[in-house]
Amino acid sequence: MILHRNCPLCKGEQLLGFAMDLKRKGPHISRVRCKNCKVSFANPMADQKELRDYYTSYYEKDHYDSMAYKQVILKEFQKIRSQSKKEILESTRYLNELSHGAVFLDVGCGLGLGLAYANQLDCQLYATEFDSGALDFVHKHFSVETFHGDIMDAKYPNSFFDFIHMSHVIEHVLDPIAYIQEMKRIVKPGGIIAIGTPNLGSMLYTFHRYFNLIQMKVPDIIDGVEHTFIFPKSTLANLCKELDLILVDHYTHGLGEKLSNLLSYQLPIHKKVNRLIQNLFQVNQWIICKTMK
């Protein structure tokens, strides 16, 4: 475990206790918040080996198994294959800058939802992923060149990709700045980096926190206990600007859970209610940036 005395992002010295979760299994149990840049991060933080071990067979863990998540993804694949290129770009705002035939990298591709969209646009597909089972899954459905492991170890050439897609990965890493810098290195001048991640500024998180504080309780962690960093919208925007990225679009959105899927999950009723509530709030964000030419 890594104990931070200063903020890993801004090096700020004023860290405030933020949340703790001793109930769920995961690599982290507590979070602090930097008074200066407002980011929340796990502290103590799991080290690289602990995170690698945790993400082995990640999509076979209980919460994904109880949701029959692979079957949900397969249904999405069928839907995407039936959509025109125009329909895809209308339904995926974060891909609006993705051009037909682009060289596309999905960082931490998971079960390949981002790849499915890019495939419909005839993109040349690349992906990284820790979970070997997830890579086996995507290889069954797409012609994609994959790297089993971390983007930092993939050693892609400079200025190679037109578009880099990173959906719900940046909150899992130990050094977000290093990841953004690496993506800048391997994307072409004027290329696009699209990052999806939870939105700490969501009213849901604020309501939950104050509700607990009023009851004189330490707020628990209501998103993933495996998350290392949670960004307010403004903090993520400032970080990208400081790294000389040009903001093209930045917006928040809900969980996007389909009611039919939610009803079919083999989850306790309170967890279904929690996910239903998350649908009503802007709990996630996408930031789309362009590199300088």
N, C-alpha and C positions, 0 to 999 in steps of 0.2 A: 504493500500500500504506500501511496505517496501523500505526505502531509504538506499542504501548502500554507506558508506563512504570509504570502503575498498573492495577489490575483495573477493567474497565469497569463491573462490577456494584457492588462494595463499596468501590472506591477504595483497596483494600489495596495496600501498597507492596512486599510480599514475593512476588515471582513466581518460581516454580521451573521449570526446564526439564522438559518432560514427554514429548514425542514428536516424531518427525521422519519425514517420508516424501518421499523424492526420486525414487521410482520412478513413482508414478501421476501422471497429469495432473489438475490441479485448481487452484483459485485459492489454496490454502494449502500450505505445506510443513512448518510447525512449530507446535507448541503449547506453551503454558506452563500452569502451574496456580497459582491463587491460594492461598497458604498460609492465608489468613484464611477465605474463604467456600468454598473447595474446588472452585470451578468451573474447568474447563479450557477454554481458548480459543485460537484461532489468533493467533499473534503472530510476525511481522507479519501483519496481517489485510487481506484484499482490501478495497478501497473500494467504494462503491456502484456506480460505473460498471463496475468489474471483475466484480462479482457479477451485475449486470444482463446483461452480455455473456455470462457463463457460463450463465445460466439461459435464454437464448434457445435455443429448440429443445432444451430439456433432455431431453425424453422421446424424442428421436431419437439421443441419444448412444449410444456403443458398448455400454455395460453394459446399457442397456434394450433395445437392438436385439437383442443376443445372447440375451436372455431372452424375446424375442417378447412383451414386457410388455403391449402392447395386447391381444393375444389372451388372455393370462391374465386381464386385467381384464374382457374381454367374457364370459368364462366365469363370472366372479364376478357380473356383472350378471344373467346367466341364473339363477344360483342364488338371488340375492337376490329376483328377481321371483317366484320360486316359494315364497318364505317368507311365512308369516303375520306380522302385526305382533308377535304374542307371540314367535314364533321369533326374529325380528330382535333384540328387546330381550334375549332370553335369551342370544344369541350375541355381542352387542356390549355388554359391561358399561359402556363409556364413553358409551353412548347411553341408559343407563337413565333419565336425567332428561329425555330428549327427549319432548315431548308431541305427540300427534296434532295436525296442522295448524299447528305452530309456524312462526314466521318464522326461517329457518335460514340461517346464513352459514357457508360453507366457505372458510377463509382458506388460499390456496395450494392450490386444490382438486385439482391434478394431473389425473389422468384420471377423477376423479369417483367414486371408491369411496364416500366419505362422502356424496356427493349421492345415490347409488343407495339407500342405506339410508334417508335422510331422505325421498326420493321415495316410498318404500313406506309411509311414515307420513303421506303427503299433506301434507308441509310446503311452505311457500312458499320456494322455493330462490333463494339468492344465492351468488355465488362470486367470489373474486379469484384471479388467476393471471398470472404473468409470461409463460408459454409460450403463444403464440398458437395453436400447433398443438394443445395440450392443450385450449384453450377451444373450438376447432373440433370436437374429439372429443366433449366433453361436450354441446355444443349438438345433436349428432346424436341424443343419447339422452335428454335431459331438457329440460323447459321451465324454464330458469334464467336469471336476470338476472345478467350477469357484468361484472366490471371487469377490463380488461387492464392489470395493473400491481400496485402495492403497496397494501395496505390503508391505509397512511398517506396515500396520495394519493386514495383513493376518496371521502372526504368524506361518509360516511354520516351520517344525522341522529343526534342524541342519542337514546339509549334506544329504538332501533329494532328490535333483534333479541331473540328469545326465547332462542336457543341459538347459540353460536359454536363451531365445530369447527375445530381447528387441528392437523392431523396431520403430524408431521415437517416442520415449518416453523420453529419457534422456534430450532432449532439452526443455521439458515441465515442469520439476520438479524444486523445490526450492533448493534442496541440492543434486547435482549429486554424491558427495562423499559418502553421507549416503546411497544412492541407490546402489552404487557399493559394499559398505561394506555389505549391507544386502544380496545382491546376492551372495557374497562370503560366507556368513554364511550358506546359505541354499543349496548351490551346493556341491556336493560330492568332496572330495580331487581328484584332477586330472580332475574335471568336466569342462565343457565349458560354458563360458558366451559370447554371441554374441550381440553386440550393433550396431545398425544402426542409423545414425543421419546425419543432413546436414553437409557439409564440408565448413567451412568459408574460407578455402584457395582456393576455386574454382576460376578460372580465371573470371568466370561470375561476381561474387561478386566484384572482384578487378576492372574489367572494369567498372562496374556500379558505383562504388564508385568514381573512378578517373574522369569519365565522368561528374559526378555531381560537383565534386570539381573544375574542370577546368571551369565550368560555374558559379562558386562561389555559388553553391546551397548546402544546407545541404542534404546529401544522405538520401533517404527514406529506409524503410525496404522492401526488395523485397522477403523475404521468409515469413513464418507465423508470424503475429503479436502476436500470442499466445506463441511464443518461448521465454523461459526465458534465455537459454544459447545456444550459437552457438560456436562450437569448430573448430579451425584449426586442421588439421590432427595430427600435432606434439604435440599439447597441450593435445589432448585426449590420445595419446600414452603415453606421459609422466605421465599423471594422473593415468593410469592403471598400469604402472610400479611402481609408487610411492606407490600404494596400493598392491604391491607384486603379481600382475598378470603376467603371462607369455604370451607374444604376440605370437600367432600362425599364424595370417594373418591380414593384414590391407591394405585395398585398397579403391579407390574412384570409383564412377560410376555415370552415368547420371540419369536423372529422370525416364527413361524407359517407357515413355508414348507411347502407340500404336497410330499410326496416325488414325486408324479407330475409336478408342475411342475418340480421340481429336476432330474429325470432328462431332461426335454425341453429344458432350456436348452442353448444352444450356447456353453457355457463350458468353459474348461480344467478338468481333473479337480480340480486343487488349489483352484480357486475354488468348485467344487461341494462339496468337502469342508469348506471354510470356512463356507459357508452352512449345511451340515448341522450343524456344530458349534454355530453360532449358534442353531439350533433348540432346543438342549439347555439353554441358559442364559437367564436373565431379562435380555435385552439391551435391552429397551425399557420405557417407563413411560407411564402415563396419569395425569394429575391432573385432576380434575373439581372446579371451584370455582363457588360461587354469589356473586353480588354482593349487597350489603346493600340492603334495601328502604328 
